[in-house]
Amino acid sequence: MLKKLRIFVCFIFMMILIVPASYAERIRDLVTIQGVRENALVGYGIVVGLDGTGDQTSQTPFTIQSITNMLSQLGITVPSGSNMQLKNVAAVMVTAKLPSYSRVGQQIDVVVSSLGNAKSLRGGTLIMTPLKGADNQVYAIAQGNLFVGGMGASSKGSSVSVNQTAGATIPNGATIERELATRLDEQDTIHLHLNQFDFTRALKITDAINRLQKNSAVALDGTTVSIKMPKESQARVQFLSKIQNLEIGSTPISAKVVINTRTGVVVMNQKVQLDNCSVAHGNLSVVVNNKLNVSQPNTPLAGGATVVTPETEIGIEQSGGALHNLAEGTDLNHVINSLNLLGANPTELMSILEALKSAGCLHATLETI
């Protein structure tokens, strides 16, 4: 009896391992809060202190103009007509992202990118650069030593480089000088925007929030969920914190095949299905070969002229083309195995998938990026 009980317990344990565990999704991973986003900042600056790897000023006149303007602001007048050859200076574009609810005095990271023909920004220092937003207002000031992740070396016309040396970063390189007017306590309702359009997921999020606080959330469509906010500021923060950590059950996804025509990458999700069908594919190549034949007289005094006559050869080659039967695939593994039997390269596979979709054999949405 004890032996049978042990066998039964082992059987139950194995069944638990075999049954796939259902997973839950957190609301914070599925939505963004309206108005809570980063804002792009950009500025034009000058990097100094380079070891002879800066802009060639003869080809980048704006670098000389920038240096002249900067020196004039510091009380130094550059004589007109002077030919400055500055190999340790580079003109750069500085970009950063202003976080939501950022405050004056906080520091943010910046990215510095060469604007001219500088070979490397390694060892350089960014001079004080105002960073502006889309409204042309200055929101941060950037300055500091550059951190270049790449490296390079050159000698006698030969060069070798690892990663990018014309771009750099400055961790905490900008200080915020202006705040954005985004106050959470001024809004009676806020909107949650789903990362992907889905009516089912929007309803699940609404139900989860209403279980936390009754009649507080309404799904406006498959992208937006409206939430009534408490009146006190502290209660609003606590309410949003609880909402972000709520979990909802997994939502069925639509079958989709994503094709990257530039790189030849084909990606399918788990819901892709394939009906039984037959496919024939082969390689068709056209070769055009041009030859130039020169005809000239036998003797210089024959009175003839040298003539060039083109000769064109065109050949068409076709290989493969056998008819293959693709078995019905009800899950991703079966679909992959069926497509692999064709032996097609990524470019051919793209055409095959489009043809299968047109024939109604492929149950998925084709998306080209």
N, C-alpha and C positions, 0 to 999 in steps of 0.2 A: 504493500500500500504506500509506504514511504517512497519507494522507488518511482511509482507512478506519479506521485505528487511532485517529485523533483522534475520529472519529465514534463509535466504540465506547466510548472513554473518557468522552466527553460523555454518551452514553446511560446508562452505568453511574452517572455522577455524578447525573444527573437521577433515576434510579430510587432512589438513596439519599435524595434530598431528598423524594421522594414517599412512601416507606415511613415510616409514623409511628414515631417513636422510642419504644421501651418505657422506662418510667420505673420507678424503684425507690422504695420507701417506707422511711423510717428508723423503727426501733423507737421512738425517743424521741417521734415524732409520733403514734404509735398507741396508746401505753399510758401508764398512771400507775403509780407504785410504791406499794404498800400502805403506809399510814402517812405517806407524804411528801405533805403537802397543807397548804394554808393554813387558818388558824382565824380565825373572825370575832370581833372585839372591838367593844364598844359602851360608850358612856359618856354621861352627862348633864353639860353644862357651861354656862358663861356667857361671852358675848362682850361686851366693853366697848369704848368708844372710837368708837362709831358717831356719824355726823353727823346726829342727829335722826331716824334711820330705824329705830330699835329698836322693841321691843314696846310696844303701848299697854297700860300696866300695869293700867288699869281693866278690861280684857278678859282679861288673862293674869295672874291672881293668883299663879301659881306662880313667875313671874319675880321678883316682890317677895319672896316667901318665900325663894327661892334667894339673893337679894342679902342678905337679913337674916341667913340662916345663915352665909353667907360672911364677912360683916362681924363676926359674933359670934366666929368662929374666929380672926379677926385681932385680937380684943380690943376691938372697937367695938360698943357697945350702942345699938341703935336704939330710941328711945322708943316705947312702945306707943301705938297710935292715930295715929301720924304718917302722913301721906298723901304718899308718895314718888311723884313723877312723873319717871320716868327714861326719857327718849327715846333715850338712847345705849347702852342695854343690851338684850340679846336672849338668850333661852333657846334652847339648841341641843342637838341630838343629834350625837355624835361617833362615827364608825365607822372601823374600820381592819381590816387583815388581817395576822395574825401568820404570817410565813413559816415553813416547816419548818426545823428545826435552827438557829433564830435564837438568838443569844447576848445576854446582858445587856450593855447599852450600845449595841447597834445601834439605828439609827433607821429608822422606817417612815413612810410617808405616811398622812395622815388626811383624812377627808372630814367637813365641818361642814355641817349642815343646820338651818335655822330650825325651831323647834318651835312658836313663837307666831305673831304676825301682823306680824313685822318686815318692813319694805319692802325693805331691802337690808342685806347684811352687809359692804359695801365699807368698807374702812378700819378694820375691827374687829380686836381681839386676843382670842384665846381664853385664858381663865384656866386654870391648871393643872387638868386633868381626868383622873381615873383611868379607864382602859379595862379592862373586865372581860370574861372569857370565859364560856362556857356553864356552867362550874363556879362562877361568882360570885367567882373569884379575880382580883386585879388583875395584869395582865401588862404594862401599859405606862402611861406618863404622857404626856399630850398638852398642849402649850402653844405659842403662837406667833402671829405675824401671819397674817391670812387673805389668801388670794389668790382674788379673785372674777373669773371669766372674763367675766361679763355686765356690762352697763351700762344705766342708765336715767335718765330725767329727767322731772320733773312740774312743772306750773305751772297754778294756777287750775282745778283739777279735771281737766286734761288730762295724760296721761302717755304715755310711750313707753319701751319697754325692748327690749334686745337680749340674747337668751339668758337665763339664770337668774341673778338677783341675790340670791336667798334661800338659795343654797348656795355653798360655798367649799371650798377645799382648803388644806392646809398641807404642802408638800413636806418630808419628813423632820421632821414635826411632833411625833412621839411617840418616846420613848425606851423600849426594852424593859427591864423590871425583873424579869421572871421567865422562866425557860426551861421549855420543854415537855420532859417525860421521854420522849424518843424517841431511842434509841441503836441505831445500825445494827449494832454489834458484838455485840449480845445476841441476834440472830436467826440461827438456823442455816439457815432457809429464808425467802425472801421471795416475795411474790406480785405479779405484774404484772397489772393490770386493763386490759383492752382498752376503748378509748373506745366502740366499737360491737361488739355481739354478732356474732361471726362464727367458725364452726368452722374454716373454711379458713385465715383469717388467724391464728388461734391455733396451728394446726399449722405454718404457715410460720414463725412466730416461734420455736416450739419447735425446729424443725429448724435454724434459723440459729444459735440458742444452742448446740445440741448440736454443731454443726460447730466452734464456737469452743472448747467444752469438753465432752468426750464425757459423755453420760448425766447432765447437770446440770439439764436442764429437762424438765418434764412438763406437758402441757396438761390441766388438770382439767376444763374445759368450754369453751364458746365465748367466755367472758369472762375466765377466770383461767388464768395460766401460773405454775406453781410452779418456783422455781429454788433449787438447793442452793448455799449461799454458802461461800467459802473461810474458813479459820479466822482468819487474820490480818486486822487492820483495814485495813492498807494494800492487801492483796490484794483485799479486798472492794470498796474504792473503785475500784481499777483494773478489776476484773471488771465492775462496773456501768457504768463509763465505756465499756468496749468494747461491752457489750450495747446501750447506748443508741444507739451509732453504727452498729450493724449494719443492713444494708439487706436488704429482702426484695422479691420481685417483686410487681407490682401484683396485687391480688385482685379478682376479679369482684364487682361490686356488684349489689344487687337493684334492679329497676325500681321507681321510687317517684315519686308525684306529691304534692306538699305544697301544701295549700290553706289560706291565712290568711283565715278568714271575716270578720275585723274590718277588714282593709285591702283585701281583694279580690285579693291577690297569689297567683299560681299559679306554682309552680316544678316543673320536671320534670328528671330526670337523663337521661343519655345512653342508658340502657337501655330507655326507654319505647318500646313498639311498639304499632301500631294495625292492626287488621284492617279489611278492606273492609266498610263499613256505610253506611246511609242515616240522616240525621238531619233532622227538621223542627223548627224552633223559631220562636217568635213572641212578641210582647209582648202581654200581657193586662193591662188597666188598668180599674179600677172607680172611677168618680167619683161621689161623693155630695155633693149641694149642698142645703143647708138654707136656706130663706127664711122670714122671719117677716112675715106680712101683718097689718096693723092694720085692724080694722073698727070704726067708731064711728058713732053716730047723726048724722043730718043737722043737727038743731037741738039746742041744749042742753036744751030743755024737752020733748024727745020721750020722756024716761023710759027710754031705752035705756042700755046699758053698753058701754064700749069693750072689744073682744075681740081678742086676738092669736091668729091661726090659723097654725100652721106648715105649710109646703109643702115637701115633699121631692122632689128629682129625682135619679134614679139612672140613670147611663149606663155602658155596658160597651163598651169599644173593644178590638179585637184586630187587630193588624197582623202582617205577615210570615206565617210558617208554611209557607213553601215547603220542599219536600223536597230536601235536598242529599246528594249522594253523596260520602262520604269515602273516598279511595283508601287502599289498604294502605300503611302507613308502617313501614319496617323500621329507620329511624334517626330521630334527634331532628329533623333538618331536615325530613324528610317529614311527621312528625307535626305540626310547627308549621305547615307550609304547608297541610296539610289542615284544621286547626282554624281557621286564619285565613280560609279560604274561607267559613266560616259567618258571619263578620262579627258575632260575638257579643261583648258586653261582658263584663268579668270576672265579674260576678254570674251572667250566663247561662252562661258557660263552666263555672262550678262545677257547675251543674245538669247540663249536657251531659256532663261528665266522669263524674259519678256514674251517669248513665244508661248511658253507654258501658261503664262497669265492670260494671254489673248485666247488661247484654246480652252480656258476654263479649268485646266488641270491643277493650277497652283492657287490655293486658297490663302491669299495674303495680299497686302498692299505693297506695291513696288514704289520705293522712294529713291530718287536719284539726287546725290549731293555733289 
